[in-house]
Amino acid sequence: MVALCAAMLSVGLGIGTAVAGPPTDSMKVTIDEVLRIVQDKELKQPAKAEERRSRLEKVVADRFDYQEMSRRALGAPWNTLSDQEKQEFVTLFRTLLTNSYAEKVETYSGEGVQYLNERTEKEYAEVRTKILSGKTEIPLDYRLVNRGTEWRVYDVVVDGVSLVSNYRGQFTKIIRASSYSDLVDQLRKKSDKLKAP
């Protein structure tokens, strides 16, 4: 599931745009920049691997609202956390997400994305796209929230499955079976394992 969600940023060849507005334009800017980095021949050199990943993570971080994603993925327990605990959870969740999709992004092989339409309601929007990979078409929707001057992603829905809801289900199960501290311990271990060379 996470690997599939990761493909969300490994696409870029804009094949067509239906009704577009600021949320769609925001996503196109991010996807185009990801594509530019991924296709940069100089950055493909092994010695540039770290720089390449760092640039990709910055582009994604500029569009994704990791705090909002974390709050929604954790659910009710979020409201009981101190500011320091919230920050730690956001950091761990961000590491989990970025490391999970990094490999997919870095092995970009020419898939395309079609922008279908967008829906907006007050400060929220959903940009519907479709990944085109060979003969496969995967519906992929970005849910965004307006943060004053920019649209930030707070959830990604792949083939009808919400990334945030999927994680919330996993996190709730761990907390119910054990505790919030156990969840954080598991995230720390996973984060360390993902960071290891």
Phi, psi and omega in degrees: 000311181296319180298322180291317178298328180299329181300344182305330182255000182265016180243161180190333184293097182297114185265337179177153180232131176273233180285116183244144177218192181306319179298316179295317179302319179299314181295322180296319179301313181295311182297319178297320180291320176301315180299317180299316180293315182296326183269357180292113184300321181296320181286348179281347180293139182310322182293342182259006185305315182293317179297319181299312180296319180298316179296317180298316181297324179293316180299315180294316181298329179292339182254329184268136178265086185296329179293315179294320177298317181296315180301314181289324181289325181280326179079212186308320181303337180305320184291346181264354184276150173284168179301321181293318178295321178299315182298319179296318181296317179300316180299315180293318181293319178298316179300316179301311181294311185295319180289330180291323182262349185306314183297320179298315181296317185289341179255031178310130183233023171101016176295166179237168176229138177248128178272117185272299178194178176221151175235137176233144176215108185054239184269008181248151178212157173228125178254117182266128178227174178220126176276132178250113182226103184063236179265000183266140174236123181245117176295132181219117183244138178255129175257127186235156175234142181276120179253063178080275183254357182217157177263128181240139180284131175240353176198153176231132180247115181253117179051043176085357181251122180282128177301313182296315180296322179299313178292321180301319178300315180294316182294318180299317181299316180294315181296318180294321182284333185223264180194170177297320180298324178295320177300313180298319178300316180296319179295320178299312181298317180295319180297315179296320181294319180292326181285335183298141182291000000 
